[in-house]
Amino acid sequence: MTALPPDDPSCLDTLLRWRRDVRHFRPDPLPPETLDALLASACLAPSVGLSEPWRFCQVTSAARRRAIRDEFERCNAIATAGRGVDRNDYARLKLAGLDQAPHHVAVFSERDPAQGRGLGRMTMPETTVWSTMMAIHTFWLAATARGVGVGWVSILDPARVAACLDAPLAWEFVAYLCVGRPLERADTPELERRGWERRRPETARWHVI
Ligand SMILES: Cc1cc2nc3c(=O)[nH]c(=O)nc-3n(C[C@H](O)[C@H](O)[C@H](O)COP(=O)(O)O)c2cc1C
């Protein structure tokens, strides 16, 4: 085990700045060791009561991947139809790399994990899902550090995804991730580059209460 290096946030800051939601992938698959390394890193995330409620699934069946893609198309068509004046802008956005990404990863959260013995979640049961979110973010950063892209797809109906993937009832769907080598690297979110939204300095200000 290597010792913790001396304080130097610059490397992490660079990683955070270059982490992107990726929607354009090269089709070549990653070596299995790389996927394993990403999962191992994700498992270093904090979790309520050390419950480790995350369940990462590789979706390899072509039929299941197609079903998820169809589900995305269905939900995105509803989302597009429900938009107002910005419908055309929305329709032009690319909101998933499901067709190109070599790997699909569905992430679930155990609803009531025995591990952790309930510590910390009596008043806030949602902390299990938040713990799973922490693991996803850690996975995302670990991927960025290895030149791997991750794209989060949430334009899906969770119940339909769970059914399509035959997930146990005890698991709650949290995220569907497209994973693979990105076509490009960027230090600015794609939604900003496409003029949809931008980062705002006011969100980086402290509220003092
Ligand atoms: C909970 C969550 C859900 C998201 N769902 C989608 C999605 O369905 N489609 C998509 O294109 N991006 C999705 N994103 C990615 C965001 O659009 C992206 O994080 C944001 O635009 C900032 O860009 P960046 O991640 O490259 O910094 C999601 C991100 C999060 C955290």
The ligand as a MOL file (V3000), in Angstrom:
LIG
                    3D

  0  0  0     0  0            999 V3000
M  V30 BEGIN CTAB
M  V30 COUNTS 31 33 0 0 0
M  V30 BEGIN ATOM
M  V30 1 C -28.0170 12.5100 -12.0410 0
M  V30 2 C -27.5540 12.8550 -13.4380 0
M  V30 3 C -28.3370 12.4930 -14.5270 0
M  V30 4 C -27.9320 12.8110 -15.8280 0
M  V30 5 N -28.6890 12.4140 -16.9030 0
M  V30 6 C -28.2680 12.6860 -18.1550 0
M  V30 7 C -28.9940 12.2410 -19.3040 0
M  V30 8 O -30.0130 11.5790 -19.2210 0
M  V30 9 N -28.5280 12.5570 -20.5340 0
M  V30 10 C -27.3910 13.2960 -20.6850 0
M  V30 11 O -26.9970 13.5660 -21.8240 0
M  V30 12 N -26.6680 13.7100 -19.6280 0
M  V30 13 C -27.0750 13.4180 -18.3750 0
M  V30 14 N -26.3350 13.8250 -17.3080 0
M  V30 15 C -25.0820 14.5590 -17.5380 0
M  V30 16 C -25.2540 16.0520 -17.3370 0
M  V30 17 O -25.9380 16.6050 -18.4270 0
M  V30 18 C -23.8550 16.6550 -17.2180 0
M  V30 19 O -23.2680 16.1580 -16.0490 0
M  V30 20 C -23.8770 18.1810 -17.1720 0
M  V30 21 O -24.3140 18.6850 -18.3910 0
M  V30 22 C -22.4930 18.7450 -16.8780 0
M  V30 23 O -21.5760 18.2470 -17.8240 0
M  V30 24 P -20.2650 17.4730 -17.3780 0
M  V30 25 O -20.7080 16.2410 -16.6300 0
M  V30 26 O -19.5590 17.1390 -18.6400 0
M  V30 27 O -19.5100 18.3880 -16.4750 0
M  V30 28 C -26.7280 13.5130 -16.0200 0
M  V30 29 C -25.9310 13.8510 -14.9100 0
M  V30 30 C -26.3370 13.5200 -13.6390 0
M  V30 31 C -25.4480 13.8840 -12.4680 0
M  V30 END ATOM
M  V30 BEGIN BOND
M  V30 1 1 1 2
M  V30 2 1 2 3
M  V30 3 2 2 30
M  V30 4 2 3 4
M  V30 5 1 4 5
M  V30 6 1 4 28
M  V30 7 2 5 6
M  V30 8 1 6 7
M  V30 9 1 6 13
M  V30 10 2 7 8
M  V30 11 1 7 9
M  V30 12 1 9 10
M  V30 13 2 10 11
M  V30 14 1 10 12
M  V30 15 2 12 13
M  V30 16 1 13 14
M  V30 17 1 14 15
M  V30 18 1 14 28
M  V30 19 1 15 16
M  V30 20 1 16 17
M  V30 21 1 16 18
M  V30 22 1 18 19
M  V30 23 1 18 20
M  V30 24 1 20 21
M  V30 25 1 20 22
M  V30 26 1 22 23
M  V30 27 1 23 24
M  V30 28 2 24 25
M  V30 29 1 24 26
M  V30 30 1 24 27
M  V30 31 2 28 29
M  V30 32 1 29 30
M  V30 33 1 30 31
M  V30 END BOND
M  V30 END CTAB
M  END
